[in-house]
Amino acid sequence: MISRRSVWIAFFGLVLAEIIIGCQGTDPGPSSPVSARATGYGPHGVVPPLTITDPPRTAVTTTQGGKGDMGGAPQSRLTDLPGAHITTTPPVEPKTVAIGAGQESSPAGAADELHNLHDAVMEHAAHLDNYIVRFRRREAVNGKDQPEETICLKYRTEPWSVHMKWLKPDDAQGREVLYVKGRYEGKMHVVIEKSMPLMGGMKRSFDLNDPLVRGKSRHEITEAGIHAFVNRFHGIVTALDHDDKRAGSLVIHGEKKRPEFEKPMLLVEHVMPAGYEPLLPQGGRRFLYFDETEKLPVLVITQDDRGHEVEYYCYDGLQANVKLDEADFNPANMGGGKK
């Protein structure tokens, strides 16, 4: 006979499997996630102008929210952001886009432009030791589009640490996830959202390879933050410098305006061949939008081979190199605990 205790254990296991999620990026390793570019350049994978379909544009409808509500156009402080609702509109018609800032450019000229951007990105990322940012994401997981989430993300490079607190949607409020590499038993610590019956507000910790922590996100907790895409960009440029065509190709499209930001962004497209990325077995395209002042990839949109959006990651309201200490990444302080 199955005991009542066994039934409750099974029930809580199923509930936790539904609520525990990871986030996105590449494994940063124990040291700084950025490094200098390899010296010497080989043949490059930068391609000439071609016809592409722009990634889906988003229309921003701003609504006035209460104090601390986040959304809308980015501001200098996270706490000053008004509320917003973001909806996806159909893609625009295909158009021909030239390499460079709206002008024709030779592959050699485009390669120089790419390397100049790469140098600037690596330099700025190397000096970004910690930050607080509003993080908005949409993902397609197991073939199903997930609702957009808004998360307050705190990030520290040494020791590598990330703390995420959900702000939207409403039923996710109160959810927190924290991980510090090499500390707190090497586990991921979770506060369950308040809307969860019986378990709302409870704290749990999990091994990173625990099957309960995967299933509702495309990436692991160790893949969180802006540096993840800096690493990817660096890896692609390095591969192309060594004539490694498995990385696909990069196309510089120059300045592009996005509704998420007031200023135009510098768009670089990564055309990924089949087999390059496990989550995109037939290949796809990743659109990296770099802030021209911060030189960081603050908007990333990924499409599969059919042009369907599978990843949308937007970082705005960036507060760079703010004072974050051990209290900001202590599991005891999660869920409203004392700091």
Order of alpha helices (4+ residues) and beta strands (2+ residues): alpha-beta-beta-beta-beta-alpha-beta-beta-beta-beta-beta-beta-beta-alpha-beta-beta-beta-beta-beta
